[in-house]
């Protein structure tokens, strides 16, 4: 039997997924000691992480719970050197997809037992707020705001994931067009003389439970993928939505896709969605990449792509389309 290091498992009270946690815990208990810390507020989370010591920290939840754990460790100046694991019990589970974790909790627990620590980048803004997976503004942030409302309404019926397409549909009816100045590593890629539909800064590939906004993103490469869409006309928006579903939107003439280590956005007030957390309105924000800020346990060997696993970012997990997209964009810049 494989014996692994002791674990501290963090779960958020009332976040859902408790029925799936039990079988996953049985797997973990078969290989190591596990302390389960259920937290319901930032103070309790801080206290639980304070007593983690040298143990590996497993986050049982979705992108929001992972964001809260990483943000707390970063604020405590305790993130460097930490090894985290992820049991995807959330609704969207987008960062689990990015690192190749199975979305089935039992399979994910098995992957944690045999997993290998992989250094992960972190996106941090000028206020010290962190982004684990993705931050975006404009129409996509409005979709996230709408989706959050419907997710809350539908989650008690096990239909939380349906909130994402509902939010996207509602945002598409009257999307916000904003005038912002966008710079990537000092290069101007958008200015206030032109409306934009959305701006996305991706460490991971997808948002909203699988919508691949930044399909070539890799959270281990030291750079963020940046997408700026100028598809503001009615026909252009429909075309952009179709191409987004097909993962071909980075190739559009009204879209800029590139990579960098620092991204600045300033201009008209905007709302932003960072790992699903909605804040705003804002007038300016700058993000930079902190390379290898912490480590995550990833499947070893990488889990093959399937409906229940990630399709993207870590090491050889990049799809051929994403690899080709990255090469094309790097050649262009």
PAZAKOL-175641 format. One record per atom (N, C-alpha, C): x negated, y, z negated; residue in three letters. Coordinates in steps of 0.02 Angstrom, whole numbers, plus 50000, padded with zeros to 5 digits. Atoms other than C-alpha are relative to their C-alpha. Example, Ala and Ser with C-alpha at 12.3 -4.5 7.8 and 13.67 -1.06 7.14 Angstrom:
// residues 2
499554994150000ALA493854977549610ALA499555006050000ALA500424994150003SER493164994749643SER500395005549963SER
//
This chain:
// residues 333
499584994050000UNK500005000050000UNK499565006350000UNK500374993849996UNK499355017250046UNK500175004449940UNK499904995650058UNK499105028249892UNK499785007050021UNK500154993149981UNK499165047049919UNK499975004349937UNK500074995450056UNK498815062049809UNK500695001849971UNK499364998050031UNK500165067549683UNK500315005950036UNK499644994949963UNK501495078949753UNK500455004049953UNK499484995850029UNK502535093549693UNK500505001450056UNK499494999149948UNK504155093749791UNK500465005749980UNK499604994150013UNK505065110349801UNK500654999550041UNK499364999749965UNK506915110949843UNK500405005949973UNK499604994150020UNK508135125449839UNK500704997849982UNK499335001850023UNK509715123149738UNK500535003050046UNK499454997649959UNK511265124449845UNK499845000750073UNK500194999249930UNK510305123950009UNK500264994450044UNK499755005749960UNK511095107450063UNK499454994950010UNK500485005249986UNK510265091450117UNK499864995349943UNK500135004150058UNK510355083349945UNK500134992650014UNK499865007049984UNK511115067450016UNK499424996750037UNK500575002649962UNK509615065450132UNK499364999749959UNK500614999750039UNK508335069449999UNK499864993549962UNK500095006150039UNK508625053649896UNK499614994650036UNK500375005249964UNK508075040850027UNK499285002150017UNK500684997749986UNK506575051750073UNK499574999749937UNK500375000450063UNK506065052749890UNK499794992849985UNK500185007050011UNK506115033749879UNK499374998150037UNK500605001449960UNK504825032950017UNK499395003049965UNK500574996650031UNK503695045549930UNK499824996749934UNK500135003250065UNK503885037349759UNK499654993350008UNK500335006449988UNK503285021149836UNK499255000650011UNK500714999049985UNK501585028949869UNK499645004649951UNK500324995250044UNK501265042249736UNK500495002649949UNK499564996750048UNK501945051949589UNK500265006450031UNK499674994249971UNK503165065649636UNK500385003749945UNK499594995750044UNK503795079949528UNK500475004050045UNK499514996349962UNK505395087549596UNK500185006449961UNK499834993650030UNK505655106049560UNK500555003350040UNK499444996849967UNK507365112849604UNK500025007349978UNK500024992950017UNK507325131849612UNK500605003550030UNK499424996449976UNK508725144249633UNK499875007550008UNK500164992949994UNK507835161149628UNK499255000850004UNK500724999049992UNK506115168849661UNK499604998849937UNK500375001150062UNK505625168249477UNK499884992649987UNK500085007150010UNK505945149649465UNK499514997050050UNK500485002449950UNK504995146649627UNK499295001849981UNK500674997850021UNK503515156749565UNK499754995649942UNK500215004250056UNK503495146649404UNK499834993050021UNK500145006849976UNK503565130049495UNK499344999850036UNK500624999949962UNK502145134849611UNK499405001349954UNK500534998650048UNK501125141249463UNK499734993549970UNK500225006250032UNK501065123649391UNK499814994650052UNK500185005049949UNK500655115249557UNK499304997449990UNK500705002250008UNK498805114849517UNK499714998150067UNK500325002449939UNK497845104849646UNK500454995450041UNK499565004649965UNK499355094649698UNK500225002850068UNK499704998049937UNK500005094949875UNK500735001849989UNK499324997350010UNK501645104449891UNK500434998050059UNK499535002049948UNK503065096749989UNK500625004549995UNK499424995749997UNK504445108650043UNK500584996050029UNK499415003749977UNK506125099850055UNK500535005250019UNK499544994949978UNK507165111750160UNK499865001950071UNK500084997649931UNK507185121950319UNK499505005750004UNK500474994649989UNK506275136950388UNK500035005349945UNK499944995150053UNK506965148550254UNK499654998049936UNK500335002550061UNK506365137750109UNK499254999950009UNK500725000049987UNK504665135350190UNK499725007149998UNK500214993050001UNK504545154150218UNK499935002549928UNK500024997650069UNK504935157450034UNK499404997249963UNK500575003050034UNK503605145249974UNK499345003150023UNK500614997149973UNK502255151850090UNK499935007349979UNK500034993050020UNK502705169850051UNK499815000849927UNK500164999650071UNK502615166749864UNK499274998449988UNK500715001850008UNK500925158149876UNK499555005550027UNK500404994649971UNK500275172049988UNK500005006149954UNK499954994350046UNK500885185449867UNK499594998849937UNK500405001850059UNK500015176149725UNK499264999350017UNK500695001249977UNK498395175449827UNK499794992949986UNK500115007050017UNK498545156749805UNK500124995450061UNK499835004049941UNK498885151049984UNK499394996650030UNK500605002849970UNK497105148250046UNK499814993449966UNK500205006550027UNK496585130150024UNK500584995449981UNK499425004150017UNK498365124049990UNK500174995350059UNK499745004749950UNK499015108650080UNK500744999149987UNK499285000550004UNK500885108950113UNK500264994450044UNK499655004849959UNK502065095950180UNK500725002450008UNK499334997749985UNK503805097950253UNK500474994150011UNK499445004549989UNK505365087350234UNK500565004250030UNK499534995549966UNK506545095250362UNK500724998649981UNK499305000750023UNK508205096850271UNK500415006150015UNK499644993949984UNK508715113550345UNK500474999150058UNK499545000149944UNK509895118050485UNK499635000150066UNK500364999449937UNK508705123550623UNK499374995950003UNK500625003950005UNK507065115550565UNK499525001550058UNK500414998349942UNK506105125050698UNK499254999049988UNK500715001050010UNK504395124450616UNK499834992649995UNK500115007349998UNK504585105750589UNK499914997750071UNK500085001749930UNK504805104550776UNK499315002150025UNK500644997349976UNK503255115350803UNK499414995649981UNK500585003950023UNK502115103950702UNK500104992550011UNK499915007049982UNK502835087550765UNK500304995649946UNK499715004250053UNK503745081950607UNK500664997050025UNK499355002949985UNK505175069650633UNK500555003849963UNK499454996450032UNK506835077850595UNK500424995649955UNK499685004650047UNK507475062350507UNK499605000149935UNK500374999250062UNK507015064750323UNK499604993949979UNK500375006150018UNK506515046550294UNK499384999250043UNK500575000549956UNK505405046350447UNK499495005549985UNK500454994550019UNK504695063150394UNK499604998249937UNK500355002150061UNK504275055950222UNK499454995050017UNK500515004849979UNK503355041650305UNK499425003650034UNK500524996249968UNK502415054150411UNK499585003949950UNK500384996550051UNK501925063850255UNK499514995449965UNK500425004950035UNK501225048250173UNK499364998750039UNK500595001649959UNK500055044850319UNK499735006150037UNK500174994049962UNK499875062950377UNK499305002549988UNK500664996950002UNK498305072850408UNK500075007549991UNK499974992750008UNK498035090750345UNK499755003550064UNK500184996149941UNK497995102950491UNK500045007449981UNK500004993050016UNK497505121150468UNK500525003750042UNK499474996349968UNK498925133150510UNK499885007649996UNK500034992749999UNK498945151350561UNK500615002949965UNK499454996450032UNK500055164150476UNK500025007050030UNK499904993149976UNK500775180450544UNK500195004349940UNK499904995750058UNK500725194650417UNK500085007250025UNK499904993149979UNK501385212450433UNK499635004849953UNK500384995050038UNK500685228750362UNK500255000749929UNK499734999950068UNK501795226850208UNK499824993849960UNK500175006250033UNK501105209750168UNK500534994650006UNK499485005149989UNK502685200650223UNK499764995050052UNK500275005349958UNK502345184050308UNK500524997450049UNK499595003649951UNK503025175050461UNK499674993350011UNK500275006749990UNK502775156350466UNK500124997750071UNK499815002749935UNK503685152350628UNK500075005450054UNK499864995149948UNK504355167350725UNK500345006149971UNK499654993950015UNK504895185350712UNK500225003050066UNK499754997349937UNK505985193650843UNK500495005649986UNK499554994250006UNK506985209550871UNK500425000650063UNK499574999049942UNK508365215250987UNK500574995050001UNK499425004549992UNK509695203351055UNK499924993649960UNK500105006350037UNK508915187950976UNK500105001049925UNK499894998650071UNK508915196150804UNK500745000949985UNK499274999350010UNK510745201050826UNK500334993150001UNK499735006849998UNK511115182950873UNK499884996549933UNK500155003050065UNK510265177550712UNK500455002849945UNK499554997050050UNK511305189850611UNK500704997050006UNK499345003049989UNK512915183350689UNK500004992749980UNK500045007250016UNK512335165350670UNK500004998849925UNK500055000950072UNK511955167650485UNK500705000049969UNK499314999850025UNK513775172250453UNK500374993550014UNK499655006149982UNK514445157250547UNK499684993849969UNK500345005650034UNK513135145650474UNK500264999249929UNK499745000350069UNK513735150250299UNK500714997449998UNK499315002349999UNK515535147250348UNK500064992650016UNK499925006849974UNK515235130650435UNK499584994749963UNK500445004850035UNK513865122750326UNK500374995449952UNK499645004750044UNK515105115850197UNK500324994250037UNK499705005349960UNK515835105450339UNK499484996150041UNK500535003449964UNK514135099450400UNK499915002450071UNK500024997349932UNK514245110650554UNK499575006350004UNK500404993950002UNK512945123750510UNK499635001450064UNK500384999049938UNK511955120850670UNK500425003250054UNK499564997049950UNK513475126250771UNK499995007649995UNK500034992850009UNK513235143650700UNK499535003450049UNK500494996949955UNK511745146650814UNK500295001650069UNK499704998249935UNK512645145250982UNK500575005049994UNK499484995050009UNK514115155050911UNK499695006949994UNK500344993650007UNK512935168850858UNK499725002650065UNK500284998149936UNK512085168851027UNK500555002550047UNK499454998149956UNK513765169751118UNK500285006949980UNK499744993550023UNK514375184351010UNK499515005650016UNK500494994849985UNK512745193851033UNK499985001550075UNK500024999049927UNK512845191251222UNK500565004550024UNK499444995849979UNK514515200451228UNK499825007450000UNK500204992950004UNK513735216951175UNK499305000449970UNK500675000150028UNK511855215151155UNK499715006949991UNK500324993550010UNK510825229451085UNK499415000950048UNK500584998349960UNK509615237751205UNK499625005449963UNK500394995450040UNK508205246751119UNK499405002550040UNK500604997149970UNK506795258251172UNK499444999749948UNK500565000850047UNK505185253051087UNK499344999950038UNK500695000249975UNK503335254751114UNK499684993749972UNK500285006450021UNK502495237651108UNK499274999750023UNK500715001049984UNK500615234951100UNK499784993249975UNK500305006450018UNK499685218451097UNK499255000750007UNK500734999050002UNK497855219951046UNK499805006450037UNK500154993549971UNK497905238051100UNK500255001150071UNK499744999549932UNK498685234551270UNK500755001649997UNK499294998149998UNK500355243351303UNK500374995450048UNK499615004649958UNK501615230651368UNK500725002350008UNK499344997049993UNK503205240951344UNK499975006949969UNK499994993250027UNK503585259351316UNK500725002349994UNK499334997750016UNK505055269751262UNK500395002650060UNK499644997749940UNK505485274851440UNK500424994550032UNK499645005649971UNK506275257751469UNK500324995849945UNK499665004250049UNK507565247651373UNK499734992950002UNK500175007150003UNK507105230251313UNK500584996249970UNK499485004450027UNK508265215751277UNK499774996949934UNK500275003150061UNK507135207451148UNK499245000050002UNK500715001050010UNK505375206051081UNK499924994349951UNK500125005650045UNK504765189751004UNK499254999049990UNK500695001550017UNK503145185950914UNK500014993049968UNK499925006950021UNK502945167250897UNK499364996749977UNK500525004650023UNK501815156450791UNK500204992950018UNK499715006249978UNK502965141850826UNK500375000950066UNK499715000049933UNK503895137350985UNK500715002750001UNK499284999049994UNK505745138950945UNK500305003749942UNK499594997050052UNK507085148050846UNK500704997250008UNK499305001949994UNK508905144350809UNK500134992750014UNK499895007249992UNK508725125550805UNK499804997350068UNK500265002949938UNK507755122950966UNK499975004650060UNK500064995449944UNK507875138451077UNK499285002250006UNK500734999149994UNK506085139551141UNK499835006950027UNK500154993149981UNK505785158351144UNK499285000750024UNK500714999649983UNK503895156251149UNK499744992950012UNK500105007149988UNK503675139251232UNK499284997650000UNK500705002150000UNK501765139351237UNK499665001549934UNK500314998150064UNK501495144751056UNK499704993949965UNK500355005250036UNK500295134750949UNK499785003049933UNK500174997050065UNK500165138350761UNK499314998349974UNK500685001750022UNK498375132150756UNK499465003450042UNK500494997449952UNK497535142550892UNK499745007049986UNK500264993550019UNK497245159150805UNK500315005950036UNK499674994549965UNK498405169450917UNK500754998950000UNK499275000349996UNK500255173550923UNK500215000750073UNK499724999249933UNK501285171751081UNK500525005649996UNK499564994250001UNK502225187751125UNK500425000150064UNK499544999649944UNK503755189051236UNK500385006549996UNK499604993949995UNK504565205251294UNK500454999150061UNK499525000749945UNK506155204051398UNK500325006750016UNK499674993949976UNK506795218551503UNK500654998350037UNK499405002349965UNK508315208651564UNK500625003249970UNK499454996450031UNK509615221751518UNK500625000550042UNK499414999849958UNK510795221451667UNK500434993849991UNK499555005750010UNK512325209951664UNK499764993650035UNK500235005949964UNK511685198151799UNK499324997749974UNK500665001750026UNK509915198851730UNK500064996249934UNK499925003450065UNK510535193751557UNK500244992950009UNK499765006849986UNK511465178751627UNK499424995850026UNK500575003749974UNK509935173651725UNK499494998449947UNK500485001150054UNK508825175751574UNK500244994449953UNK499725005150044UNK509985165051467UNK499924993050031UNK500075006449966UNK509975151251597UNK499274997850001UNK500715001749998UNK508085151951615UNK499734998349931UNK500205001650068UNK507895151751426UNK500174992749984UNK499815006950010UNK508845135351420UNK499544995250038UNK500445004249959UNK507715128551557UNK499265000949982UNK500684998550021UNK506155135351470UNK499595003050057UNK500354996849944UNK505725145251626UNK500005007649994UNK499944992750007UNK506055162751559UNK499325003749999UNK500634996349997UNK504195167151538UNK499775001750071UNK500204998849931UNK504025166451728UNK500405005550034UNK499574995049968UNK505355179651760UNK499625006550012UNK500314993649984UNK504865196151841UNK500165005449948UNK499804995150050UNK505795205651704UNK499784998049929UNK500245002450065UNK504845196751564UNK499245000349998UNK500735000150012UNK503095199251494UNK499864994849947UNK500195005250048UNK502275184551406UNK499254999849996UNK500725000050009UNK500535185451333UNK499844998149928UNK500215002250066UNK499525181151178UNK499515005049971UNK500464995450032UNK498565191251050UNK499974998949926UNK500095000750072UNK498035193450871UNK500335005649960UNK499644994650034UNK498925209850832UNK500545002850046UNK499434997649962UNK500625216050888UNK500335005849962UNK499684994250031UNK501395233150854UNK500635001850039UNK499374997949970UNK503195238450886UNK500235006449964UNK499764993750030UNK503835256250859UNK500485003450048UNK499534996449957UNK505265266850923UNK500685000649967UNK499324999750027UNK507155266650902UNK500084994849945UNK499915004650056UNK507775258250744UNK500234993250025UNK499855006849979UNK507915239450757UNK500054995549939UNK499975005350050UNK508375224250654UNK499524994650022UNK500455005549982UNK507175209750646UNK500194993749961UNK499895006550031UNK507335191350607UNK499334996549994UNK500635003350014UNK505815183450525UNK500144993449965UNK499865006650027UNK505985164750499UNK500734999549978UNK499295000250016UNK507865167550497UNK500225005149947UNK499834994950049UNK507775181250364UNK500095006750036UNK499834993949964UNK508625197050429UNK499845006149958UNK500154993750034UNK507935214150381UNK500085005850049UNK499944994049958UNK508175231850444UNK500515004849971UNK500354998349938UNK508445243850513UNK499285002449987UNK500704998150003UNK506595246850546UNK499855004850057UNK500224995549948UNK505685259950648UNK499324998350027UNK500685001849981UNK503955252550654UNK499794993749963UNK500275005950034UNK503105236150616UNK499394997550039UNK500605002849970UNK501385228750649UNK499844993449967UNK500175006750025UNK500915210450633UNK499304998150024UNK500645002849979UNK499225201950637UNK499974992649981UNK500065007250012UNK498705183750638UNK499444998749950UNK500515002450046UNK497795176450489UNK499874992750018UNK500155006749975UNK496935161250560UNK499844995249943UNK500145005450048UNK496895144950462UNK500155002349928UNK499834997250065UNK497805152950315UNK500154994649948UNK499845005650044UNK498335136150241UNK500034993750043UNK499965006349962UNK498565117950292UNK500684996749991UNK499395003950001UNK500075107350335UNK499844992850016UNK500055007049982UNK500225088550337UNK500394998850065UNK499695001449935UNK500585083350517UNK499944992550014UNK500025007149986UNK500955065950586UNK499344997850031UNK500605002949973UNK499455054950625UNK500134992750018UNK500124995649943UNK499415050250764UNK500625004150014UNK499434995749987UNK500555063850836UNK500614995950021UNK499385003549984UNK502355058050842UNK500195001450072UNK499804999149931UNK502925055251021UNK500625004350005UNK499434995649991UNK504155067951087UNK500644996150010UNK499355003149994UNK505975063051068UNK500515004949974UNK499514995250026UNK507635071251020UNK499915001449926UNK500074999050072UNK507145069150837UNK499305002449980UNK500664997750017UNK505365075850848UNK499855006450036UNK500214993849967UNK504465091550897UNK499774998650070UNK500225000749932UNK504025094751076UNK499405004550013UNK500454994949980UNK502655106451057UNK499385001149963UNK500574995650002UNK501305115450976UNK499354997049976UNK500635001950031UNK500015105450880UNK499604995550046UNK500485004049963UNK498515098850973UNK500304997450065UNK499775002849936UNK499025086851112UNK500754999850005UNK499274999849996UNK500865089551071UNK500265005050050UNK499764995249951UNK500945103851197UNK500254996450062UNK499735002849938UNK502055099451344UNK499605002550059UNK500374997949941UNK501335100551517UNK500235006850025UNK499754993549979UNK502465115251560UNK499705005649957UNK500284995050045UNK501865124651405UNK499265001050014UNK500714999549986UNK500055120751445UNK499895004050064UNK500064996449937UNK500275126951623UNK500185007449990UNK499794993150013UNK501175142451560UNK499445003849965UNK500544996850036UNK499765146251439UNK499425001750047UNK500554998949955UNK498435144251573UNK500155005750048UNK499804994949953UNK499405155251694UNK499965007049967UNK499994993550034UNK499625169151566UNK499295002249981UNK500694998250018UNK497815168451508UNK499625002450062UNK500324997849938UNK497235169851689UNK500215007150018UNK499734993449982UNK498355185051711UNK499745005549955UNK500224994950048UNK497665193751557UNK499254999949990UNK
//
